[in-house]
Amino acid sequence: MKKGVRKLKEEQLSLAKKVVIKNEFDEIKLVAGVDQAFNGNEVISAVVVCDYKTMEIIERKTSTVQTNFPYIPGFLSYREAPAIVESVNKLENKPDILLVDGHGIAHPRKIGLASHVGLLLDIPTIGIAKNLLCGEIKNNRVILGEKILGFCFIGKENASPLFISPGHRISLKTSLEIVRNCMRLPHKLPEPLHLAHRHANKIRKELI
């Protein structure tokens, strides 16, 4: 596996050069969240599209994909991206922004799950992760070396922090703004991601 991981690192470094960290979209009308649940070797991906202003649910789609790729921090996209791509491609209402449960550029090789998915789908993405993968937190910013890669964000009082970073085709500042605009109490996750998380777990329970 070590040899395989080395090859994947090389691929990630190559893909990272294609990631765009600036806004490449106009008006935001639809925002989607995508999250995964697992049933053995099955990856269940649920995507929920919401109206950006009201957070009303517009559409939901799911995909279940078999995987033999193990969980390895830093290589989540090789395990989860195929199911995400399949579920998003089923949508009739294509989102302007996709919120992904995983890191964007706040990643050792600057290509977390959100960035990788953004490249595969050619869509603006934002990474929203629950654990810090690299760097350190200074003034609520994720810093690696001298670079700001994202933000430490607390969605509601006393909740554990989320780590927000741009995935692809969006800026650092706008990533944080959009996540803030998608928050709805009492949930600690932005609403589209909360809904996707809930839906993925519902499908998983139905399969057990």
ROSE-4610 file (N, C-alpha, C; in Angstrom, 1 decimal, always signed):
// ROSE-4610
residu = [M/M/M/K/K/K/K/K/K/G/G/G/V/V/V/R/R/R/K/K/K/L/L/L/K/K/K/E/E/E/E/E/E/Q/Q/Q/L/L/L/S/S/S/L/L/L/A/A/A/K/K/K/K/K/K/V/V/V/V/V/V/I/I/I/K/K/K/N/N/N/E/E/E/F/F/F/D/D/D/E/E/E/I/I/I/K/K/K/L/L/L/V/V/V/A/A/A/G/G/G/V/V/V/D/D/D/Q/Q/Q/A/A/A/F/F/F/N/N/N/G/G/G/N/N/N/E/E/E/V/V/V/I/I/I/S/S/S/A/A/A/V/V/V/V/V/V/V/V/V/C/C/C/D/D/D/Y/Y/Y/K/K/K/T/T/T/M/M/M/E/E/E/I/I/I/I/I/I/E/E/E/R/R/R/K/K/K/T/T/T/S/S/S/T/T/T/V/V/V/Q/Q/Q/T/T/T/N/N/N/F/F/F/P/P/P/Y/Y/Y/I/I/I/P/P/P/G/G/G/F/F/F/L/L/L/S/S/S/Y/Y/Y/R/R/R/E/E/E/A/A/A/P/P/P/A/A/A/I/I/I/V/V/V/E/E/E/S/S/S/V/V/V/N/N/N/K/K/K/L/L/L/E/E/E/N/N/N/K/K/K/P/P/P/D/D/D/I/I/I/L/L/L/L/L/L/V/V/V/D/D/D/G/G/G/H/H/H/G/G/G/I/I/I/A/A/A/H/H/H/P/P/P/R/R/R/K/K/K/I/I/I/G/G/G/L/L/L/A/A/A/S/S/S/H/H/H/V/V/V/G/G/G/L/L/L/L/L/L/L/L/L/D/D/D/I/I/I/P/P/P/T/T/T/I/I/I/G/G/G/I/I/I/A/A/A/K/K/K/N/N/N/L/L/L/L/L/L/C/C/C/G/G/G/E/E/E/I/I/I/K/K/K/N/N/N/N/N/N/R/R/R/V/V/V/I/I/I/L/L/L/G/G/G/E/E/E/K/K/K/I/I/I/L/L/L/G/G/G/F/F/F/C/C/C/F/F/F/I/I/I/G/G/G/K/K/K/E/E/E/N/N/N/A/A/A/S/S/S/P/P/P/L/L/L/F/F/F/I/I/I/S/S/S/P/P/P/G/G/G/H/H/H/R/R/R/I/I/I/S/S/S/L/L/L/K/K/K/T/T/T/S/S/S/L/L/L/E/E/E/I/I/I/V/V/V/R/R/R/N/N/N/C/C/C/M/M/M/R/R/R/L/L/L/P/P/P/H/H/H/K/K/K/L/L/L/P/P/P/E/E/E/P/P/P/L/L/L/H/H/H/L/L/L/A/A/A/H/H/H/R/R/R/H/H/H/A/A/A/N/N/N/K/K/K/I/I/I/R/R/R/K/K/K/E/E/E/L/L/L/I/I/I]
num = [1/1/1/2/2/2/3/3/3/4/4/4/5/5/5/6/6/6/7/7/7/8/8/8/9/9/9/10/10/10/11/11/11/12/12/12/13/13/13/14/14/14/15/15/15/16/16/16/17/17/17/18/18/18/19/19/19/20/20/20/21/21/21/22/22/22/23/23/23/24/24/24/25/25/25/26/26/26/27/27/27/28/28/28/29/29/29/30/30/30/31/31/31/32/32/32/33/33/33/34/34/34/35/35/35/36/36/36/37/37/37/38/38/38/39/39/39/40/40/40/41/41/41/42/42/42/43/43/43/44/44/44/45/45/45/46/46/46/47/47/47/48/48/48/49/49/49/50/50/50/51/51/51/52/52/52/53/53/53/54/54/54/55/55/55/56/56/56/57/57/57/58/58/58/59/59/59/60/60/60/61/61/61/62/62/62/63/63/63/64/64/64/65/65/65/66/66/66/67/67/67/68/68/68/69/69/69/70/70/70/71/71/71/72/72/72/73/73/73/74/74/74/75/75/75/76/76/76/77/77/77/78/78/78/79/79/79/80/80/80/81/81/81/82/82/82/83/83/83/84/84/84/85/85/85/86/86/86/87/87/87/88/88/88/89/89/89/90/90/90/91/91/91/92/92/92/93/93/93/94/94/94/95/95/95/96/96/96/97/97/97/98/98/98/99/99/99/100/100/100/101/101/101/102/102/102/103/103/103/104/104/104/105/105/105/106/106/106/107/107/107/108/108/108/109/109/109/110/110/110/111/111/111/112/112/112/113/113/113/114/114/114/115/115/115/116/116/116/117/117/117/118/118/118/119/119/119/120/120/120/121/121/121/122/122/122/123/123/123/124/124/124/125/125/125/126/126/126/127/127/127/128/128/128/129/129/129/130/130/130/131/131/131/132/132/132/133/133/133/134/134/134/135/135/135/136/136/136/137/137/137/138/138/138/139/139/139/140/140/140/141/141/141/142/142/142/143/143/143/144/144/144/145/145/145/146/146/146/147/147/147/148/148/148/149/149/149/150/150/150/151/151/151/152/152/152/153/153/153/154/154/154/155/155/155/156/156/156/157/157/157/158/158/158/159/159/159/160/160/160/161/161/161/162/162/162/163/163/163/164/164/164/165/165/165/166/166/166/167/167/167/168/168/168/169/169/169/170/170/170/171/171/171/172/172/172/173/173/173/174/174/174/175/175/175/176/176/176/177/177/177/178/178/178/179/179/179/180/180/180/181/181/181/182/182/182/183/183/183/184/184/184/185/185/185/186/186/186/187/187/187/188/188/188/189/189/189/190/190/190/191/191/191/192/192/192/193/193/193/194/194/194/195/195/195/196/196/196/197/197/197/198/198/198/199/199/199/200/200/200/201/201/201/202/202/202/203/203/203/204/204/204/205/205/205/206/206/206/207/207/207/208/208/208]
x = [+0.8/+0.0/+0.9/+2.1/+3.0/+3.3/+3.6/+3.9/+2.6/+1.5/+0.2/+0.0/+0.2/+0.0/+0.9/+2.2/+3.1/+2.6/+2.1/+1.5/+0.4/-0.5/-1.7/-1.2/-0.2/+0.4/+0.8/+1.5/+2.0/+0.8/-0.3/-1.5/-2.1/-2.2/-2.8/-2.0/-0.7/+0.1/-0.1/-0.3/-0.6/-2.0/-3.0/-4.3/-4.5/-3.7/-3.8/-3.4/-2.6/-2.2/-3.4/-4.4/-5.6/-6.7/-6.5/-7.5/-7.5/-8.7/-8.8/-9.4/-8.7/-9.2/-9.6/-10.6/-11.3/-12.7/-13.6/-15.0/-15.2/-15.7/-16.0/-17.5/-18.4/-19.8/-20.4/-21.7/-22.4/-23.4/-24.6/-25.6/-25.8/-25.9/-26.2/-27.7/-28.3/-29.7/-29.9/-29.1/-29.2/-27.9/-27.9/-26.7/-27.1/-26.1/-26.3/-25.3/-25.7/-24.8/-24.7/-23.5/-23.4/-22.6/-23.1/-22.5/-22.6/-21.8/-21.7/-22.0/-22.5/-22.7/-22.2/-21.8/-21.2/-22.0/-22.1/-22.7/-21.8/-20.9/-19.8/-18.9/-18.8/-18.0/-18.8/-20.1/-20.9/-20.8/-20.6/-20.6/-22.0/-22.7/-24.0/-23.8/-24.0/-23.8/-25.2/-25.5/-26.8/-26.5/-27.1/-27.0/-28.4/-28.4/-29.7/-29.5/-30.3/-30.3/-31.3/-30.8/-31.7/-31.7/-32.8/-32.9/-31.9/-31.1/-30.0/-30.6/-31.7/-32.3/-33.1/-33.9/-34.9/-34.5/-33.5/-33.1/-34.2/-35.2/-36.2/-35.6/-36.0/-35.4/-36.0/-35.1/-35.6/-35.5/-34.5/-34.3/-33.3/-33.5/-32.6/-32.3/-31.1/-30.7/-29.7/-29.6/-28.7/-28.0/-26.8/-26.1/-25.5/-25.4/-24.7/-23.6/-22.4/-21.2/-20.4/-20.0/-19.0/-17.6/-16.9/-15.5/-14.6/-13.4/-12.4/-11.3/-11.4/-10.4/-10.5/-9.5/-9.6/-9.7/-10.1/-10.1/-8.6/-8.1/-6.7/-6.8/-6.6/-6.6/-5.8/-6.4/-5.7/-6.0/-6.7/-7.0/-8.5/-9.3/-10.7/-11.4/-10.9/-11.6/-11.5/-10.5/-10.4/-11.4/-11.9/-12.9/-14.3/-14.5/-15.9/-16.3/-15.3/-15.6/-16.5/-16.2/-17.1/-18.6/-18.9/-20.3/-20.9/-20.1/-20.5/-20.8/-19.9/-20.0/-21.3/-21.5/-22.7/-24.0/-24.0/-25.3/-25.5/-24.5/-24.6/-25.0/-24.5/-24.8/-26.3/-26.9/-28.4/-29.3/-28.8/-29.6/-30.2/-31.4/-32.0/-31.8/-31.7/-31.5/-30.0/-29.2/-27.7/-27.4/-26.7/-26.4/-25.4/-25.4/-24.4/-23.2/-23.4/-22.3/-22.6/-21.6/-21.7/-20.9/-21.6/-20.9/-20.6/-19.3/-18.8/-18.3/-18.7/-18.3/-16.8/-15.9/-14.5/-13.7/-12.4/-11.6/-11.5/-11.3/-10.9/-9.4/-8.9/-7.4/-6.7/-7.5/-6.9/-6.4/-5.5/-5.0/-3.5/-2.8/-1.3/-0.9/-1.6/-1.3/-2.2/-3.0/-4.0/-5.0/-5.4/-6.5/-7.3/-8.1/-8.9/-10.1/-11.0/-12.2/-13.0/-13.2/-14.0/-13.3/-12.0/-11.3/-11.3/-11.1/-11.0/-12.4/-13.5/-14.8/-15.1/-14.7/-14.9/-14.2/-13.0/-12.4/-13.1/-13.5/-14.2/-15.5/-16.3/-17.6/-17.5/-16.4/-16.2/-17.3/-17.3/-18.4/-17.7/-18.2/-17.6/-18.0/-17.0/-17.2/-16.5/-17.1/-16.6/-16.4/-15.2/-15.0/-15.4/-16.1/-16.5/-16.2/-15.2/-14.7/-14.8/-14.8/-14.9/-13.6/-12.6/-11.2/-10.2/-9.2/-8.1/-7.1/-6.8/-5.9/-4.5/-4.3/-3.0/-3.0/-1.8/-1.7/-2.0/-2.2/-2.6/-3.6/-4.3/-5.3/-4.7/-4.8/-4.4/-5.5/-6.0/-7.1/-8.2/-8.6/-9.7/-9.4/-8.1/-7.7/-6.9/-7.0/-6.2/-4.9/-3.8/-2.5/-1.6/-1.0/+0.1/+1.2/+2.3/+3.5/+3.0/+3.0/+2.6/+1.2/+0.7/-0.6/-1.8/-2.9/-4.2/-4.9/-5.3/-5.9/-7.4/-7.9/-9.3/-9.6/-10.7/-11.2/-11.7/-11.5/-12.1/-13.4/-14.5/-15.9/-16.7/-17.4/-18.3/-19.8/-20.5/-21.9/-22.9/-22.7/-23.7/-22.9/-23.5/-22.8/-22.6/-21.3/-20.9/-20.7/-20.9/-20.7/-19.2/-18.8/-17.4/-17.1/-15.9/-15.6/-15.7/-16.0/-15.9/-14.7/-14.1/-13.0/-13.4/-13.5/-14.1/-12.9/-12.9/-11.9/-12.4/-12.0/-12.4/-12.0/-12.9/-12.6/-12.1/-12.9/-12.5/-13.5/-12.9/-13.7/-14.4/-13.8/-14.3/-13.2/-13.4/-12.3/-12.5/-11.4/-11.4/-12.5/-12.6/-13.6/-15.0/-15.3/-16.6/-17.1/-16.1/-16.4/-17.0/-16.4/-16.9/-18.2/-18.4/-19.6/-20.8/-20.6/-21.7/-22.1/-21.1/-21.4/-22.2/-21.8/-22.5/-24.0/-24.2/-25.5/-26.4/-25.7/-26.5/-26.8/-26.4/-26.6/-28.1/-28.6/-30.0/-30.0/-30.2/-30.2/-31.4/-31.4/-30.3/-29.2/-29.0/-28.0/-26.6/-25.6/-24.3/-23.6/-24.2/-23.8/-24.6/-24.0/-24.9/-26.0/-27.2/-28.4/-28.3/-27.8/-27.8/-27.0/-25.9/-25.0/-25.7/-26.4/-27.2/-28.2/-28.9/-30.0/-29.4/-28.2/-27.6/-27.1/-26.6/-26.1/-27.2/-28.3/-29.5/-30.1/-30.1/-30.7/-29.8/-28.4/-27.5/-27.7/-27.8/-28.0/-29.3/-30.4/-31.7/-31.6/-30.9/-30.8/-30.0/-28.9/-28.1/-29.0/-29.8/-30.6/-31.6/-32.1/-33.0/-32.4/-31.0/-30.3/-29.9/-29.8/-29.3/-30.3]
y = [-1.2/+0.0/+1.3/+1.2/+2.3/+2.9/+1.9/+2.3/+3.0/+2.4/+3.0/+4.4/+4.6/+5.9/+6.9/+6.5/+7.4/+7.9/+7.0/+7.4/+8.3/+8.0/+8.9/+10.3/+10.4/+11.7/+12.5/+11.8/+12.5/+12.9/+12.1/+12.5/+13.7/+13.7/+14.8/+16.1/+16.0/+17.2/+17.8/+16.9/+17.3/+18.0/+17.3/+17.9/+19.2/+19.4/+20.6/+21.8/+21.6/+22.8/+23.3/+22.5/+22.9/+23.5/+23.5/+24.1/+25.6/+26.2/+27.6/+28.2/+29.1/+29.7/+31.2/+31.3/+32.6/+32.3/+33.3/+33.1/+33.0/+31.9/+31.7/+31.3/+32.2/+32.1/+33.4/+33.5/+34.8/+34.7/+34.9/+34.8/+33.4/+33.3/+32.0/+31.9/+30.9/+30.6/+29.3/+28.3/+27.0/+26.6/+26.1/+25.6/+24.1/+23.2/+21.8/+21.4/+20.4/+19.8/+18.3/+17.7/+16.3/+15.6/+14.5/+13.8/+12.3/+11.5/+10.1/+9.3/+8.1/+7.2/+5.8/+4.9/+3.7/+2.5/+1.5/+0.2/-0.9/-1.3/-2.2/-1.5/-2.1/-1.5/-0.6/-0.4/+0.5/+1.9/+2.8/+4.3/+4.8/+5.3/+5.9/+7.4/+8.0/+9.5/+10.1/+11.1/+11.9/+13.3/+13.9/+15.3/+15.9/+17.1/+17.8/+19.2/+19.6/+21.0/+21.9/+23.1/+24.0/+25.4/+26.1/+27.5/+28.3/+29.1/+29.7/+30.7/+31.4/+32.4/+31.8/+30.8/+30.3/+28.9/+28.2/+26.9/+25.9/+26.2/+25.2/+24.1/+22.9/+21.7/+21.7/+21.7/+21.7/+20.3/+19.5/+18.2/+17.4/+16.0/+15.1/+13.9/+13.5/+12.3/+11.5/+10.2/+9.4/+8.4/+7.9/+6.9/+6.0/+4.7/+3.7/+3.1/+3.2/+2.7/+1.8/+0.7/-0.2/+0.4/+0.2/+0.7/-0.4/-0.5/-1.4/-0.5/+0.8/+1.7/+2.0/+1.7/+1.9/+3.4/+3.6/+5.0/+5.4/+6.3/+6.8/+8.4/+9.0/+10.5/+11.1/+12.1/+12.8/+12.2/+11.0/+10.4/+10.0/+10.8/+10.5/+10.5/+11.3/+11.4/+10.1/+9.3/+8.0/+7.0/+7.2/+6.4/+6.9/+8.2/+8.8/+9.5/+10.0/+10.8/+10.1/+8.9/+8.2/+8.3/+8.0/+8.1/+9.5/+10.5/+11.9/+12.3/+12.0/+12.4/+11.7/+10.5/+9.8/+10.4/+10.8/+11.4/+12.8/+13.6/+14.9/+14.9/+14.0/+13.9/+13.5/+12.9/+12.6/+13.8/+14.9/+16.1/+16.7/+17.1/+17.8/+19.3/+19.7/+21.1/+21.3/+21.7/+21.8/+22.9/+22.7/+23.7/+24.7/+25.9/+26.9/+26.7/+26.2/+25.9/+24.5/+23.7/+22.5/+22.5/+22.2/+22.1/+20.6/+20.3/+18.9/+18.7/+17.5/+17.1/+16.6/+17.5/+17.1/+18.4/+18.3/+19.5/+20.0/+21.3/+21.8/+21.9/+23.1/+23.2/+23.1/+23.0/+22.9/+21.4/+21.0/+19.6/+19.7/+18.7/+18.7/+18.9/+18.5/+18.7/+19.6/+20.3/+21.3/+20.8/+19.5/+18.9/+17.9/+18.4/+17.6/+17.1/+16.4/+15.9/+16.9/+18.1/+19.1/+19.7/+19.8/+20.3/+19.3/+18.0/+16.9/+16.8/+16.8/+16.7/+17.9/+19.1/+20.3/+20.2/+19.6/+19.4/+18.3/+17.2/+16.2/+16.6/+17.5/+18.0/+19.3/+20.0/+21.3/+22.3/+22.3/+23.1/+23.8/+25.0/+25.6/+24.8/+24.5/+23.7/+24.3/+24.0/+24.4/+23.2/+23.1/+22.0/+22.4/+21.5/+21.7/+20.4/+20.5/+19.3/+19.5/+18.4/+18.4/+18.3/+17.9/+17.7/+18.4/+19.0/+19.7/+18.6/+18.8/+17.8/+18.3/+19.6/+20.1/+21.6/+22.1/+23.5/+23.7/+25.0/+25.4/+26.5/+26.7/+27.7/+29.0/+30.1/+31.4/+32.4/+33.0/+34.0/+33.5/+32.2/+31.5/+31.3/+31.3/+30.9/+29.7/+28.9/+27.7/+28.1/+28.1/+28.5/+27.4/+27.3/+26.3/+27.1/+27.1/+27.9/+29.4/+30.1/+31.5/+31.7/+30.6/+30.7/+30.4/+31.2/+31.0/+30.0/+28.8/+27.8/+27.7/+28.3/+28.2/+28.9/+28.5/+29.1/+28.1/+28.4/+27.7/+28.4/+27.7/+28.3/+27.6/+28.3/+27.6/+28.0/+27.0/+27.2/+27.6/+27.2/+27.6/+27.5/+28.2/+28.3/+26.9/+26.7/+25.5/+24.3/+24.5/+23.4/+23.3/+22.1/+21.9/+22.6/+23.0/+23.9/+23.1/+23.8/+23.3/+24.0/+23.3/+23.8/+24.1/+25.3/+25.7/+26.1/+25.5/+25.9/+25.9/+26.7/+26.7/+25.4/+24.8/+23.6/+23.9/+24.5/+24.8/+25.9/+26.8/+27.9/+28.9/+29.1/+30.0/+30.5/+31.7/+32.3/+32.0/+32.2/+32.0/+32.8/+34.1/+34.9/+34.5/+34.2/+33.9/+32.5/+31.6/+30.3/+30.5/+31.3/+31.6/+32.3/+33.3/+34.0/+33.1/+32.2/+31.3/+30.3/+29.8/+28.9/+29.7/+30.9/+31.7/+31.9/+32.2/+32.4/+31.2/+30.0/+28.7/+28.2/+28.9/+28.4/+28.6/+27.6/+27.7/+27.0/+27.8/+27.2/+26.2/+25.2/+24.8/+24.0/+23.9/+23.0/+23.6/+22.8/+23.3/+23.2/+22.5/+22.4/+23.4/+23.9/+24.6/+23.7/+24.3/+23.6/+22.5/+22.9/+21.8/+20.6/+20.8/+19.7/+18.9/+19.6/+19.0/+18.1/+18.6/+17.8/+16.6/+16.8/+15.7/+14.6/+15.0/+14.1/+13.3/+13.9/+13.2/+12.2/+12.7/+11.8/+10.6/+10.8/+9.7/+8.6/+9.1/+8.1/+7.4/+8.1/+7.5/+6.4/+6.6/+5.6/+4.4/+4.7/+3.6/+2.7/+3.3/+2.6/+1.7/+2.2/+1.4/+0.2/+0.3/-0.8/-1.9/-1.5/-2.5/-3.6]
z = [+0.0/+0.0/+0.0/+0.6/+0.7/-0.7/-1.7/-3.0/-3.6/-3.4/-3.9/-3.4/-2.1/-1.4/-2.1/-2.3/-2.9/-4.3/-5.1/-6.4/-6.2/-5.3/-5.0/-4.6/-3.8/-3.4/-4.6/-5.5/-6.7/-7.5/-7.6/-8.3/-7.7/-6.3/-5.6/-5.9/-5.8/-6.0/-7.4/-8.4/-9.8/-9.9/-9.3/-9.3/-8.6/-7.5/-6.7/-7.5/-8.5/-9.4/-10.2/-10.3/-11.1/-10.3/-9.0/-8.1/-8.2/-8.3/-8.5/-7.2/-6.6/-5.3/-5.6/-6.4/-6.7/-7.1/-7.0/-7.3/-8.8/-9.2/-10.6/-10.8/-10.2/-10.4/-10.2/-10.6/-10.5/-9.3/-9.6/-8.5/-8.0/-6.6/-6.0/-5.8/-6.5/-6.2/-5.5/-5.9/-5.2/-4.6/-3.4/-2.7/-2.2/-2.4/-2.0/-1.0/-0.2/+0.7/+0.4/+0.5/+0.2/+1.4/+1.8/+2.9/+2.7/+3.4/+3.1/+4.5/+4.3/+5.4/+4.8/+5.7/+5.3/+5.8/+4.9/+5.3/+4.8/+5.6/+5.2/+4.2/+3.0/+1.9/+1.0/+1.4/+0.5/+1.0/+0.1/+0.4/+0.0/+0.9/+0.6/+0.6/-0.6/-0.7/-0.9/-0.1/-0.2/-0.5/-1.5/-1.8/-1.7/-1.0/-0.9/-1.4/-2.3/-2.9/-2.2/-1.8/-1.1/-1.8/-1.7/-2.1/-1.2/-1.8/-1.0/+0.0/-0.3/+0.5/+1.7/+1.3/+2.3/+2.9/+2.3/+2.7/+2.5/+1.7/+1.4/+0.5/+0.8/+0.0/-1.4/-2.4/-3.8/-4.3/-3.9/-4.5/-3.6/-3.7/-2.9/-3.9/-3.8/-4.6/-3.8/-4.0/-3.3/-4.3/-3.9/-4.7/-3.7/-4.1/-3.2/-4.1/-3.7/-4.5/-3.7/-4.2/-3.5/-3.5/-2.4/-2.4/-1.7/-2.2/-1.5/-0.9/-1.1/-0.7/+0.8/+1.6/+3.1/+3.5/+4.7/+5.2/+5.6/+4.8/+5.1/+5.2/+6.3/+6.4/+5.3/+4.6/+3.5/+2.1/+2.1/+0.8/+0.8/+1.4/+1.5/+0.1/-0.8/-2.1/-2.8/-2.6/-3.3/-2.8/-1.6/-1.0/-1.2/-1.2/-1.2/-2.5/-3.3/-4.4/-5.5/-5.8/-6.8/-6.5/-5.2/-4.8/-4.9/-4.5/-4.5/-6.0/-6.9/-8.3/-8.8/-8.5/-9.0/-8.5/-7.2/-6.7/-7.2/-7.3/-7.8/-9.3/-10.1/-11.5/-11.7/-10.7/-10.8/-10.7/-10.2/-9.9/-11.2/-11.1/-12.2/-11.9/-10.7/-10.3/-9.9/-10.8/-10.5/-9.5/-8.4/-7.5/-8.0/-7.5/-7.9/-7.0/-5.8/-4.8/-4.2/-4.0/-3.3/-2.0/-0.9/+0.4/+0.6/+0.9/+1.1/+2.5/+3.0/+4.3/+4.2/+4.3/+4.1/+3.9/+3.8/+3.6/+2.2/+2.0/+0.7/+0.6/+0.6/+0.4/+1.8/+2.9/+4.2/+4.4/+3.6/+3.4/+3.2/+3.6/+3.4/+2.0/+1.0/-0.4/-1.1/-0.3/-0.7/-1.7/-1.5/-2.3/-1.5/-0.6/+0.2/-0.7/+0.0/-0.7/-1.5/-0.9/-1.5/-2.8/-2.7/-3.9/-5.0/-4.6/-5.6/-6.3/-5.5/-6.1/-7.0/-6.5/-7.3/-8.7/-8.8/-10.0/-10.9/-10.2/-11.0/-11.6/-10.8/-11.3/-12.0/-11.9/-12.4/-11.8/-10.5/-9.7/-8.6/-8.2/-7.0/-5.7/-4.9/-3.7/-2.5/-1.3/-0.1/+0.8/+1.5/+2.4/+3.8/+4.5/+5.9/+6.6/+7.5/+8.2/+9.7/+10.3/+11.8/+12.5/+11.8/+12.4/+11.6/+12.3/+11.6/+11.0/+9.7/+9.1/+9.0/+9.0/+8.9/+9.4/+9.6/+10.0/+11.5/+11.8/+13.2/+13.2/+14.3/+14.4/+15.0/+14.3/+14.8/+14.5/+15.5/+15.3/+14.4/+14.7/+14.0/+12.5/+12.2/+10.8/+10.8/+9.8/+9.6/+8.8/+9.5/+8.9/+8.7/+7.5/+7.2/+6.6/+7.4/+7.0/+7.1/+6.1/+6.1/+5.4/+4.9/+4.2/+5.0/+4.7/+5.3/+4.4/+4.9/+4.1/+4.4/+5.5/+5.9/+7.2/+7.8/+9.0/+10.0/+11.3/+12.4/+12.7/+12.6/+12.7/+13.6/+14.5/+15.5/+15.1/+14.7/+14.1/+15.1/+16.4/+17.4/+18.7/+19.7/+21.0/+21.6/+22.1/+22.8/+21.9/+20.6/+19.6/+19.3/+18.9/+18.5/+17.2/+17.0/+15.8/+14.5/+13.4/+12.0/+11.4/+10.4/+9.7/+8.2/+7.9/+6.5/+5.6/+4.4/+3.5/+2.1/+1.2/-0.2/-0.9/-1.7/-2.4/-3.8/-4.6/-6.0/-6.5/-7.3/-8.0/-7.0/-5.8/-4.8/-3.9/-3.4/-2.6/-1.1/-0.4/+1.1/+1.7/+1.5/+2.1/+1.8/+0.5/+0.1/+0.7/+0.9/+1.5/+2.8/+3.7/+5.0/+5.0/+4.1/+4.0/+3.7/+2.7/+2.3/+3.4/+4.1/+5.2/+6.3/+6.6/+7.6/+7.1/+5.9/+5.3/+5.3/+5.4/+5.4/+6.7/+7.8/+9.1/+9.6/+10.2/+10.8/+12.1/+13.2/+14.5/+14.6/+15.4/+16.3/+15.8/+14.5/+13.9/+13.9/+14.1/+14.1/+12.8/+11.8/+10.5/+9.6/+8.5/+7.6/+7.1/+6.9/+6.7/+5.5/+4.4/+3.3/+3.7/+4.5/+4.9/+6.0/+6.9/+8.0/+7.4/+6.4/+5.7/+5.0/+4.3/+3.6/+4.6/+5.7/+6.8/+7.3/+7.6/+8.1/+7.1/+5.8/+4.7/+4.5/+4.5/+4.3/+5.4/+6.6/+7.7/+7.7/+7.2/+7.0/+6.0/+4.9/+3.9/+4.4/+5.2/+5.8/+6.7/+7.5/+8.4/+7.7/+6.6/+5.8/+5.1/+4.9/+4.3/+5.3/+6.5/+7.6/+7.8]
